[in-house]
Amino acid sequence: MSGSSRTTADLSPRQRKILFRCWHRGMREVDLLLGQFADEHIDRLTDEELDQLETLMDELDRDLLKWFTGEAEVPTRLDTPIFRRIVTSRSQMKF
């Protein structure tokens, strides 16, 4: 079970791959953060935003969780508009 409640019929192959990766991270907390964000926004993200999201997904889950929760300071290179949108949307997510 992926956790995703979104259809992928209207997504490009790149968007489908990113959506899948967001829901299949390994650490459930990060799956929920990235997966719910992707479910909600993947079809409206620009190529630049998709690039930023893919860059975030290359990081370790334990680091991502610390950055998303504010437990550790996010590296400058990852403090992107997409990162800030994920953090902002975190308060609206269902856990």
C-alpha positions as CSV (number, residue, x, y, z in Angstrom):
1,M,0.0,0.0,0.0
2,S,1.5,3.3,-1.0
3,G,-0.8,5.6,1.0
4,S,-1.5,7.7,-2.0
5,S,-5.1,8.6,-2.7
6,R,-4.3,10.2,-6.0
7,T,-4.8,8.9,-9.6
8,T,-1.8,9.1,-11.8
9,A,-3.7,9.0,-15.1
10,D,-3.2,12.7,-15.7
11,L,0.5,12.8,-14.8
12,S,3.6,12.7,-17.0
13,P,6.1,9.8,-16.5
14,R,8.4,12.1,-14.5
15,Q,5.6,13.2,-12.2
16,R,4.5,9.5,-11.7
17,K,8.1,8.5,-10.8
18,I,8.4,11.4,-8.3
19,L,5.0,10.6,-6.7
20,F,6.0,7.0,-6.3
21,R,9.4,8.0,-4.8
22,C,7.7,10.4,-2.4
23,W,5.5,7.6,-1.0
24,H,8.3,4.9,-0.9
25,R,11.1,6.5,1.1
26,G,11.6,3.9,3.8
27,M,10.8,6.1,6.8
28,R,7.0,6.3,7.2
29,E,7.1,9.8,8.6
30,V,8.9,11.1,5.5
31,D,6.6,9.0,3.3
32,L,3.7,10.9,4.8
33,L,5.3,14.3,4.6
34,L,6.5,14.0,1.0
35,G,3.7,11.7,-0.2
36,Q,0.8,13.9,1.0
37,F,2.6,17.0,-0.4
38,A,3.1,15.3,-3.7
39,D,-0.6,14.0,-3.8
40,E,-1.8,17.5,-3.4
41,H,0.6,19.5,-5.6
42,I,2.5,17.2,-8.1
43,D,0.3,18.1,-11.1
44,R,0.9,21.8,-10.6
45,L,4.6,21.9,-9.9
46,T,6.9,23.5,-12.5
47,D,9.9,21.8,-13.9
48,E,12.1,23.9,-11.6
49,E,10.0,22.8,-8.6
50,L,10.2,19.2,-9.7
51,D,14.0,19.5,-9.8
52,Q,14.0,20.9,-6.3
53,L,11.8,18.1,-5.1
54,E,14.0,15.5,-6.7
55,T,17.1,17.1,-5.1
56,L,15.4,16.8,-1.7
57,M,14.6,13.2,-2.3
58,D,18.3,12.4,-2.8
59,E,18.9,13.2,0.9
60,L,18.6,10.7,3.8
61,D,15.3,10.3,5.4
62,R,16.7,11.0,8.9
63,D,18.1,14.3,7.7
64,L,14.9,15.3,5.9
65,L,12.8,14.6,9.0
66,K,15.1,16.8,11.2
67,W,15.0,19.6,8.7
68,F,11.2,19.4,8.2
69,T,10.5,19.4,11.9
70,G,13.1,22.1,12.6
71,E,15.2,19.8,14.8
72,A,18.2,20.7,12.6
73,E,19.0,23.7,10.4
74,V,18.4,23.0,6.7
75,P,21.5,23.4,4.5
76,T,21.4,26.5,2.4
77,R,21.5,24.6,-0.8
78,L,18.3,22.8,0.1
79,D,16.4,25.8,1.6
80,T,14.4,26.2,-1.6
81,P,10.8,27.4,-2.2
82,I,9.7,23.7,-2.5
83,F,11.3,22.9,0.9
84,R,9.5,25.8,2.5
85,R,6.2,24.8,0.9
86,I,6.5,21.3,2.3
87,V,7.2,22.7,5.7
88,T,4.3,25.1,5.5
89,S,1.9,22.4,4.3
90,R,3.0,20.1,7.1
91,S,0.5,21.7,9.5
92,Q,-2.4,20.8,7.2
93,M,-1.4,17.2,6.7
94,K,-3.3,14.2,8.1
95,F,-1.2,11.8,10.2
